[in-house]
Amino acid sequence: MQVLKKIVNVDGFRGSVEKILLRQNSNSLVFIDTNFLTWIYRINKPSFNELKRFLYRLIQDKKLIIPNWVVHEYNSLLSKNSEDVFSPFKRRLKIAEREIDFLQETSRMILDDQFSMKKGYPNKRAFLSELETEIKSVRKKIGYLRENNEFKDESRGEFIEEIVKLAPGKANVKEIIKYLDHVPLRFKLRIPPGFEDEGKPENKYGDMIIWEEILANIKIYDVSEILFLSRDVKKDWVYTPPKIILNEKIIGNNQSVTYNVPQPWLEYEIKQLKPEAQFFIADMHMLLDVLYSPEHNFYNFEEFKHLAKTINLELKNSETNKVIEWLVSREEEMNHLRKTVCYWVTSPGEVEIDDLKKWGEANIDDRIDFAQVNWNEVYLQLFI
């Protein structure tokens, strides 16, 4: 058992997660949480297609396992037609409409000519008129969003049915449920996972059963690295160190992707079964941080751009990466550069990097700060 660390070296952690996600480790398993399945209904069609490709590849390599209790929880939500779970935005859009009603009512009460003139309007009526125009526009867009309900898309459910058949968990859930008498004591002692669910009226042991399934499966398989994918991760599974070592530098753990580390107790229980095994937990941001990265997934990162945009993850802090992404997605321009500016016969040193820079600044139509681009890196990544 180890103590919580204030500084965690995530270089190795990220490297291991990368090998698992990019299928470079033959002895790895990936488990997915229930909220990962329900998330499939929420994303747009291009993102859904990208996620399908990723999961199919894991299945092809026999690395994906969907715990039986995850399937049970999914079935329970489905049988209740829990649209608030599968499409929570619809409820929130209704709330947004009510808030707009309140905004209109309040503005009529508190606005007067004097205040309106201070803000650049000739009078109260002009202020309210502009507000009404903007509100009509917002209401219209809310209407469009409410129409776009992927919960009714049969292909989502059919896909989940398929992957459940292709990647079943091998643990005996009935046996696991028989021996849950110890869980209340675990919860009282704040032993992860799942103690945050102690007060739930139903399924409060769900996380614990999923965890027991993970442990049961790794007894069956020859596995050295285990990854648990969840749409979001809770503090009864992970902790967040205040500082991390990333790219050999100590930085605050508050980047676009926050690094969460499994609670020591979880690692302890894993190593009781497989002393050499490593356990990792990743949320959607961590998943896409690897998949949508020229540094880590150079040949295929472009395949995941819609998923990355869905979770608002941009290519990380690098104008160089933006240039690489722009070129990789444009085969015609790439072929032109291979035949002209970046053409070489005997040695890459034959190419003038300044010529590549001039071509890029003249032809790449994007919001890129070219002064921050490492053109040597662009050349090295794309043309050598």
FENHU-V286565 format. One record per residue. N is the residue number from 1. RES is the residue in one small letter. BURIAL is I if it has 24 or more other C-alpha atoms within 12 Angstrom, else O. Layout:
N | RES | BURIAL
N | RES | BURIAL
//
This chain:
1 | m | O
2 | q | O
3 | v | O
4 | l | O
5 | k | O
6 | k | O
7 | i | O
8 | v | I
9 | n | I
10 | v | I
11 | d | O
12 | g | O
13 | f | I
14 | r | I
15 | g | I
16 | s | I
17 | v | I
18 | e | I
19 | k | I
20 | i | I
21 | l | I
22 | l | I
23 | r | I
24 | q | O
25 | n | I
26 | s | O
27 | n | I
28 | s | I
29 | l | I
30 | v | I
31 | f | I
32 | i | I
33 | d | I
34 | t | I
35 | n | I
36 | f | I
37 | l | I
38 | t | I
39 | w | I
40 | i | I
41 | y | I
42 | r | I
43 | i | I
44 | n | I
45 | k | O
46 | p | O
47 | s | I
48 | f | I
49 | n | O
50 | e | I
51 | l | I
52 | k | I
53 | r | O
54 | f | I
55 | l | I
56 | y | I
57 | r | O
58 | l | I
59 | i | I
60 | q | O
61 | d | I
62 | k | I
63 | k | I
64 | l | I
65 | i | I
66 | i | I
67 | p | I
68 | n | I
69 | w | I
70 | v | I
71 | v | I
72 | h | O
73 | e | I
74 | y | I
75 | n | O
76 | s | O
77 | l | O
78 | l | I
79 | s | O
80 | k | O
81 | n | O
82 | s | O
83 | e | O
84 | d | O
85 | v | I
86 | f | I
87 | s | I
88 | p | O
89 | f | I
90 | k | I
91 | r | O
92 | r | O
93 | l | I
94 | k | O
95 | i | O
96 | a | O
97 | e | O
98 | r | O
99 | e | O
100 | i | O
101 | d | O
102 | f | O
103 | l | O
104 | q | I
105 | e | O
106 | t | O
107 | s | O
108 | r | O
109 | m | O
110 | i | O
111 | l | I
112 | d | O
113 | d | O
114 | q | O
115 | f | O
116 | s | O
117 | m | O
118 | k | O
119 | k | O
120 | g | O
121 | y | O
122 | p | O
123 | n | O
124 | k | I
125 | r | O
126 | a | O
127 | f | I
128 | l | I
129 | s | O
130 | e | O
131 | l | I
132 | e | O
133 | t | O
134 | e | O
135 | i | O
136 | k | O
137 | s | O
138 | v | O
139 | r | O
140 | k | O
141 | k | O
142 | i | I
143 | g | O
144 | y | O
145 | l | O
146 | r | O
147 | e | O
148 | n | O
149 | n | I
150 | e | I
151 | f | I
152 | k | O
153 | d | O
154 | e | O
155 | s | O
156 | r | I
157 | g | I
158 | e | O
159 | f | I
160 | i | I
161 | e | O
162 | e | O
163 | i | I
164 | v | I
165 | k | O
166 | l | O
167 | a | I
168 | p | I
169 | g | I
170 | k | I
171 | a | I
172 | n | O
173 | v | I
174 | k | O
175 | e | O
176 | i | I
177 | i | O
178 | k | O
179 | y | O
180 | l | O
181 | d | O
182 | h | O
183 | v | I
184 | p | O
185 | l | O
186 | r | O
187 | f | I
188 | k | O
189 | l | O
190 | r | O
191 | i | I
192 | p | I
193 | p | I
194 | g | I
195 | f | I
196 | e | I
197 | d | I
198 | e | I
199 | g | O
200 | k | O
201 | p | O
202 | e | O
203 | n | O
204 | k | O
205 | y | I
206 | g | I
207 | d | I
208 | m | I
209 | i | I
210 | i | I
211 | w | I
212 | e | I
213 | e | I
214 | i | I
215 | l | I
216 | a | I
217 | n | I
218 | i | I
219 | k | I
220 | i | O
221 | y | I
222 | d | O
223 | v | I
224 | s | I
225 | e | I
226 | i | I
227 | l | I
228 | f | I
229 | l | I
230 | s | I
231 | r | I
232 | d | I
233 | v | I
234 | k | I
235 | k | O
236 | d | I
237 | w | I
238 | v | I
239 | y | I
240 | t | I
241 | p | I
242 | p | O
243 | k | I
244 | i | I
245 | i | O
246 | l | I
247 | n | O
248 | e | O
249 | k | O
250 | i | O
251 | i | O
252 | g | O
253 | n | I
254 | n | O
255 | q | O
256 | s | O
257 | v | I
258 | t | I
259 | y | I
260 | n | I
261 | v | I
262 | p | I
263 | q | I
264 | p | I
265 | w | I
266 | l | I
267 | e | I
268 | y | O
269 | e | I
270 | i | I
271 | k | O
272 | q | O
273 | l | I
274 | k | I
275 | p | O
276 | e | O
277 | a | I
278 | q | I
279 | f | I
280 | f | I
281 | i | I
282 | a | I
283 | d | I
284 | m | I
285 | h | I
286 | m | I
287 | l | I
288 | l | I
289 | d | I
290 | v | I
291 | l | I
292 | y | I
293 | s | I
294 | p | I
295 | e | I
296 | h | I
297 | n | I
298 | f | I
299 | y | O
300 | n | O
301 | f | I
302 | e | I
303 | e | I
304 | f | I
305 | k | I
306 | h | I
307 | l | I
308 | a | I
309 | k | O
310 | t | I
311 | i | I
312 | n | O
313 | l | I
314 | e | I
315 | l | I
316 | k | I
317 | n | O
318 | s | I
319 | e | I
320 | t | I
321 | n | I
322 | k | I
323 | v | I
324 | i | I
325 | e | I
326 | w | I
327 | l | I
328 | v | I
329 | s | O
330 | r | O
331 | e | O
332 | e | O
333 | e | O
334 | m | I
335 | n | O
336 | h | O
337 | l | I
338 | r | O
339 | k | O
340 | t | O
341 | v | I
342 | c | I
343 | y | I
344 | w | O
345 | v | O
346 | t | O
347 | s | O
348 | p | O
349 | g | O
350 | e | O
351 | v | I
352 | e | O
353 | i | I
354 | d | O
355 | d | O
356 | l | I
357 | k | I
358 | k | O
359 | w | I
360 | g | I
361 | e | O
362 | a | O
363 | n | O
364 | i | I
365 | d | O
366 | d | O
367 | r | O
368 | i | O
369 | d | O
370 | f | I
371 | a | O
372 | q | O
373 | v | I
374 | n | I
375 | w | I
376 | n | I
377 | e | I
378 | v | I
379 | y | I
380 | l | O
381 | q | O
382 | l | I
383 | f | I
384 | i | O
//
